């Protein structure tokens, strides 16, 4: 049972890593397209309190989208609700992760955030180590690398 669970988690981790790569690339493209480099430079040097507010803003942007998705689900629009929730999750991850990355030093000056961050990171590192040791993860990682190489070959 343990090997089966680790195999499932390995597949999820590979998908998450792929999505992270795509979201990161999309985020950089979006920043350049919208000419938000100055906002990023500003975020890097804001005060800890401003950094905390900056991280909350993307959450406030995504919350109405989540509520709309749940309303769709409640009205029986299952596919539309799931798709909107997926968009909300991807957008939320993109925005919150980017703002967090830019403001992390300021945010970690708050004791509770630093404690939560270090605890969660320890758990994630332990889990990641367990998952990456599985044969399923190794096989999926190889398949991902091969697919990337083929994709680059097609478009280069």
N, C-alpha and C positions, 0 to 999 in steps of 0.2 A: 504493500500500500504506500509506503514511504517513497519508493522509487517512482511509482505512478504519479503521486502528487508532485514530486520534484520535476518529473518530465512535463507535466502540465504547466507548472510554473516556469520551466525553461522556455516553453513555447510562448507563453505570455511575455516573458522578459525579452525575447528576440523581437516580438511584435512591438513592444514598448520601445526598444532601442531603435527600431526602424522608424517608428512614428516620431521619436525624438529627433532623429536626423532630419527627417522631412520638415518637421515643425521649425527646427532651428534654421534650416535653409530658407524656408518660407518667411520666417521672422526677419531675417537679414534682408531679404528682398523687399519685404513690406516697409522696413525702416528706410531703405534707400529710395523706394518708390514714393513714399509719403514725405521724404526729406525730414525725417525725425532724428537725424544724428545729433542735432543741438539738444534735443530733449534728453537723449541718452547721456550726453556729456554733462548735462545739468543734473540728472539723476545720480550720477556717480559721486557728486560732491555735495548733495543735500544733507541737511541735519538728520539725526536719527528720527526725530518726530515727523519730519516731512517724508522720510523714507517709509515710515509706517503708514502714513496716509497714502503714499504712492502705491503701496502694495494693495491697499484696500480698494482703490479706484477700479482696477480690473475686475475685482470680485463684484463690485457694484454694477459694472457693465454687464457681466455675465448672468447675474441673478435674474433679471427680468426674462432673459432668454430661457433659463431653466424653468421659470414659472410658466412661460408660454408652452414649453414642451410638455410639462406636466398637465397643463390645461388641455392640450391636444389629446394626451393619453386618456384623460378623464372623459373626454367627449367621444372616445372610440376611434380617434384618428391615430391608430397605433404606429403605422409606418412613418407618418409625418412627425409624430411626437418623438419617436426613437431617433430619426434623422436630425431633428432640431436639437435634441439633447446631445447627440454626438458632436454636432457643430459647436454647441455651447462648451462641451468638455474640451474639445481641441482648442477653441479660441481662448478659453480660460487658462488652459495649460500654457499656451503660447504667451499670453500676456503676463500672467502671474510669474511664470518662470523667468521671463526676460527681466521684468522689473525687480524680482528678487535677486537675480544674478547681479544686476547693476547696483543694488542697494544693500547687498548682504553685509558688508563691513559695518554699515550704520545700524542695520537691524540687529546684528549680534551684540551690540552694546546694551540691549535690553536683556537683563538676566534671564527672564523666563523664556524668551525666544532663543537665546544661546543654549539654555538647558534642553529645551525641546529639540532644537536642531541637532545638538550633539548626540542625544539619545536616539533620535530617529536615524541619524546617519550610522551609528553603531549597529542598529538592527538591520538596516538596509545592507551594510557591508557584509554582515554575517550571512544574511539570506542570499545575497548576490554570490558570495563565495560558494555556498552550498549548491546553488542552482548551476553556476558556470562549470562545476565539476562533473555534471551529468553528461552522458553520451549524446542525449537528445540536444542539449544546448550546443555542444561541439559540432554536431552534424548540421544543425540549423544555422550556426554561425558560418560554417563553410559554404552552405547553400546561399546565404545572404551575400557573402563576399563574391561568389561566382556570379550571382545575379547582378550585382553592382558592376562587375567587370564587363559583363555582356551589355548592360545598359550603356556604359561609357563607350564601348566599342561601336554601338549603333549610332551614337550621337557625336562621335568625334571625327 
